[in-house]
Amino acid sequence: MSKQFEHLANEILITIFDYVSVQDLYRSFWGLNQRLNDLLQSLNKLSVKIENNDLSLIETLADRIIRLEVDIPDGVNWSLFPNLRSLTLKRITFPQSNELALAHLP
C-alpha cells in the first residue's frame, strides 16, 4: 500500500507545515494543486524571517504575520503588517530606523 503526500489529512499536513519555514512552504508547495494552495492560504499567526530579497512573498503574507525578524538592509513597508506583535531587527540601518519612527505599528 503506497501513500502519497497529498493524500494525507489536512490536520497532518498542517502539523508538518509547523516544522518548515513559511518561505520554504510557499516555494515548495504553492501552485502544486488547489488543496495545497487553500491550506497555505489558511495558515495564520505566521512567524517569518526576512533574510534576503524575498519581499514579494512577505508582502503577500503580511496581513497574517504576527512575528517578524528582519535581517536585510532594504526598507520595509511597515504598513503592510497590521497584525504584527513582535519585531526583531538584526542589522538596523538609519533609513530603517526612520521608517519605523514614522510607521503606525499596532
C-alpha atoms as an extended CHARMM CRD file, in Angstrom:
* protein
*
       106  EXT
         1         1  MET       CA              0.0000000000        0.0000000000        0.0000000000  PROA      1               0.0000000000
         2         2  SER       CA              1.5590000000        3.2830000000       -1.0410000000  PROA      2               0.0000000000
         3         3  LYS       CA              0.5930000000        6.6850000000        0.2910000000  PROA      3               0.0000000000
         4         4  GLN       CA              1.2110000000        9.9530000000       -1.4590000000  PROA      4               0.0000000000
         5         5  PHE       CA              1.9450000000       13.1560000000        0.4080000000  PROA      5               0.0000000000
         6         6  GLU       CA             -1.0720000000       14.9850000000       -0.9800000000  PROA      6               0.0000000000
         7         7  HSD       CA             -3.3960000000       12.2290000000        0.2550000000  PROA      7               0.0000000000
         8         8  LEU       CA             -2.5750000000       12.9500000000        3.9070000000  PROA      8               0.0000000000
         9         9  ALA       CA             -5.3070000000       14.5580000000        6.0100000000  PROA      9               0.0000000000
        10        10  ASN       CA             -5.2710000000       18.3630000000        6.2880000000  PROA      10              0.0000000000
        11        11  GLU       CA             -4.5480000000       18.1580000000       10.0160000000  PROA      11              0.0000000000
        12        12  ILE       CA             -1.4250000000       16.0730000000        9.3980000000  PROA      12              0.0000000000
        13        13  LEU       CA             -0.2190000000       18.4100000000        6.6490000000  PROA      13              0.0000000000
        14        14  ILE       CA             -0.6920000000       21.4640000000        8.8740000000  PROA      14              0.0000000000
        15        15  THR       CA              1.2590000000       19.7390000000       11.6430000000  PROA      15              0.0000000000
        16        16  ILE       CA              4.0760000000       19.0010000000        9.1920000000  PROA      16              0.0000000000
        17        17  PHE       CA              3.9600000000       22.6170000000        7.9960000000  PROA      17              0.0000000000
        18        18  ASP       CA              4.7390000000       23.7530000000       11.5660000000  PROA      18              0.0000000000
        19        19  TYR       CA              8.2730000000       22.4040000000       11.1100000000  PROA      19              0.0000000000
        20        20  VAL       CA              9.0080000000       24.1960000000        7.8400000000  PROA      20              0.0000000000
        21        21  SER       CA              9.6580000000       27.9030000000        7.2960000000  PROA      21              0.0000000000
        22        22  VAL       CA              6.8750000000       29.8650000000        5.6550000000  PROA      22              0.0000000000
        23        23  GLN       CA              9.1310000000       30.8210000000        2.7570000000  PROA      23              0.0000000000
        24        24  ASP       CA             10.0610000000       27.1800000000        2.1090000000  PROA      24              0.0000000000
        25        25  LEU       CA              6.4130000000       26.1210000000        2.2980000000  PROA      25              0.0000000000
        26        26  TYR       CA              5.3560000000       28.6000000000       -0.3510000000  PROA      26              0.0000000000
        27        27  ARG       CA              8.3410000000       27.8870000000       -2.5940000000  PROA      27              0.0000000000
        28        28  SER       CA              7.7750000000       24.1290000000       -2.3310000000  PROA      28              0.0000000000
        29        29  PHE       CA              4.0020000000       23.7140000000       -2.3540000000  PROA      29              0.0000000000
        30        30  TRP       CA              2.3730000000       26.8160000000       -3.8440000000  PROA      30              0.0000000000
        31        31  GLY       CA              0.8250000000       26.0320000000       -7.2030000000  PROA      31              0.0000000000
        32        32  LEU       CA              1.0010000000       22.2400000000       -6.9620000000  PROA      32              0.0000000000
        33        33  ASN       CA             -2.7500000000       21.8730000000       -6.5640000000  PROA      33              0.0000000000
        34        34  GLN       CA             -5.7390000000       23.8090000000       -5.2610000000  PROA      34              0.0000000000
        35        35  ARG       CA             -5.9370000000       21.8810000000       -1.9950000000  PROA      35              0.0000000000
        36        36  LEU       CA             -2.3590000000       22.7580000000       -1.0190000000  PROA      36              0.0000000000
        37        37  ASN       CA             -2.9180000000       26.3740000000       -2.0940000000  PROA      37              0.0000000000
        38        38  ASP       CA             -6.0140000000       26.5330000000        0.1310000000  PROA      38              0.0000000000
        39        39  LEU       CA             -4.1020000000       25.0200000000        3.0530000000  PROA      39              0.0000000000
        40        40  LEU       CA             -1.2820000000       27.5310000000        2.6610000000  PROA      40              0.0000000000
        41        41  GLN       CA             -3.7520000000       30.3940000000        2.4960000000  PROA      41              0.0000000000
        42        42  SER       CA             -5.4250000000       29.1710000000        5.6820000000  PROA      42              0.0000000000
        43        43  LEU       CA             -2.2250000000       29.4710000000        7.7130000000  PROA      43              0.0000000000
        44        44  ASN       CA             -2.2660000000       32.4430000000       10.0650000000  PROA      44              0.0000000000
        45        45  LYS       CA             -0.2630000000       33.7780000000       13.0030000000  PROA      45              0.0000000000
        46        46  LEU       CA              2.8830000000       33.3470000000       10.9580000000  PROA      46              0.0000000000
        47        47  SER       CA              6.4240000000       33.8190000000       12.1960000000  PROA      47              0.0000000000
        48        48  VAL       CA              8.6870000000       34.9600000000        9.3710000000  PROA      48              0.0000000000
        49        49  LYS       CA             12.3550000000       35.8040000000        8.9710000000  PROA      49              0.0000000000
        50        50  ILE       CA             13.3740000000       38.0830000000        6.0860000000  PROA      50              0.0000000000
        51        51  GLU       CA             16.9750000000       37.2470000000        5.2130000000  PROA      51              0.0000000000
        52        52  ASN       CA             17.1890000000       38.0190000000        1.5230000000  PROA      52              0.0000000000
        53        53  ASN       CA             15.1680000000       39.8190000000       -1.0830000000  PROA      53              0.0000000000
        54        54  ASP       CA             12.0030000000       37.7420000000       -0.7830000000  PROA      54              0.0000000000
        55        55  LEU       CA              9.9540000000       40.8480000000       -0.0540000000  PROA      55              0.0000000000
        56        56  SER       CA              7.3050000000       39.9960000000       -2.6600000000  PROA      56              0.0000000000
        57        57  LEU       CA              6.4310000000       36.7920000000       -0.7900000000  PROA      57              0.0000000000
        58        58  ILE       CA              6.4840000000       38.6150000000        2.5360000000  PROA      58              0.0000000000
        59        59  GLU       CA              4.1250000000       41.2760000000        1.1850000000  PROA      59              0.0000000000
        60        60  THR       CA              1.7480000000       38.5110000000        0.0890000000  PROA      60              0.0000000000
        61        61  LEU       CA              1.7120000000       37.1040000000        3.6320000000  PROA      61              0.0000000000
        62        62  ALA       CA              1.9960000000       40.3880000000        5.5240000000  PROA      62              0.0000000000
        63        63  ASP       CA             -1.5390000000       40.5310000000        6.9320000000  PROA      63              0.0000000000
        64        64  ARG       CA             -1.0510000000       37.1030000000        8.5560000000  PROA      64              0.0000000000
        65        65  ILE       CA              2.3920000000       37.7340000000       10.0760000000  PROA      65              0.0000000000
        66        66  ILE       CA              2.4920000000       38.2620000000       13.8370000000  PROA      66              0.0000000000
        67        67  ARG       CA              6.2410000000       37.8070000000       14.3900000000  PROA      67              0.0000000000
        68        68  LEU       CA              8.8090000000       39.2710000000       12.0210000000  PROA      68              0.0000000000
        69        69  GLU       CA             12.6020000000       39.0920000000       12.0610000000  PROA      69              0.0000000000
        70        70  VAL       CA             14.3300000000       41.3980000000        9.5690000000  PROA      70              0.0000000000
        71        71  ASP       CA             17.9360000000       40.7990000000        8.5430000000  PROA      71              0.0000000000
        72        72  ILE       CA             18.2170000000       42.8810000000        5.3630000000  PROA      72              0.0000000000
        73        73  PRO       CA             19.3960000000       46.4360000000        4.7820000000  PROA      73              0.0000000000
        74        74  ASP       CA             16.4500000000       47.2610000000        2.4920000000  PROA      74              0.0000000000
        75        75  GLY       CA             13.4420000000       49.2500000000        3.5390000000  PROA      75              0.0000000000
        76        76  VAL       CA             10.2400000000       47.5140000000        4.5400000000  PROA      76              0.0000000000
        77        77  ASN       CA              6.7210000000       48.8340000000        4.1160000000  PROA      77              0.0000000000
        78        78  TRP       CA              5.5870000000       48.5400000000        7.7400000000  PROA      78              0.0000000000
        79        79  SER       CA              2.0020000000       49.4980000000        6.9270000000  PROA      79              0.0000000000
        80        80  LEU       CA              1.5490000000       46.0300000000        5.3580000000  PROA      80              0.0000000000
        81        81  PHE       CA              1.7380000000       44.3350000000        8.7850000000  PROA      81              0.0000000000
        82        82  PRO       CA             -1.4870000000       45.1700000000       10.6520000000  PROA      82              0.0000000000
        83        83  ASN       CA             -1.2190000000       42.1170000000       12.9430000000  PROA      83              0.0000000000
        84        84  LEU       CA              2.4790000000       42.3960000000       13.8110000000  PROA      84              0.0000000000
        85        85  ARG       CA              3.0830000000       41.7270000000       17.5080000000  PROA      85              0.0000000000
        86        86  SER       CA              6.8370000000       41.1220000000       17.5970000000  PROA      86              0.0000000000
        87        87  LEU       CA              9.6070000000       42.6950000000       15.5430000000  PROA      87              0.0000000000
        88        88  THR       CA             13.3180000000       41.8420000000       15.6450000000  PROA      88              0.0000000000
        89        89  LEU       CA             15.8010000000       43.8720000000       13.6160000000  PROA      89              0.0000000000
        90        90  LYS       CA             19.1630000000       42.1680000000       13.2020000000  PROA      90              0.0000000000
        91        91  ARG       CA             21.0450000000       44.8900000000       11.3220000000  PROA      91              0.0000000000
        92        92  ILE       CA             19.0670000000       48.0740000000       11.5390000000  PROA      92              0.0000000000
        93        93  THR       CA             20.0660000000       50.8540000000        9.1970000000  PROA      93              0.0000000000
        94        94  PHE       CA             19.4400000000       54.5450000000        9.6510000000  PROA      94              0.0000000000
        95        95  PRO       CA             16.7550000000       54.6020000000        6.9120000000  PROA      95              0.0000000000
        96        96  GLN       CA             15.0180000000       51.6270000000        8.5780000000  PROA      96              0.0000000000
        97        97  SER       CA             15.0140000000       53.4210000000       11.9250000000  PROA      97              0.0000000000
        98        98  ASN       CA             13.4680000000       56.4800000000       10.2570000000  PROA      98              0.0000000000
        99        99  GLU       CA             10.8100000000       54.2810000000        8.6030000000  PROA      99              0.0000000000
       100       100  LEU       CA              9.9800000000       52.7190000000       11.9530000000  PROA      100             0.0000000000
       101       101  ALA       CA              9.7130000000       56.1060000000       13.6160000000  PROA      101             0.0000000000
       102       102  LEU       CA              7.1080000000       57.1300000000       11.0440000000  PROA      102             0.0000000000
       103       103  ALA       CA              5.2690000000       53.8000000000       10.9240000000  PROA      103             0.0000000000
       104       104  HSD       CA              1.9210000000       53.2000000000       12.5570000000  PROA      104             0.0000000000
       105       105  LEU       CA              2.5110000000       49.7620000000       14.0440000000  PROA      105             0.0000000000
       106       106  PRO       CA             -0.0240000000       48.0780000000       16.2930000000  PROA      106             0.0000000000
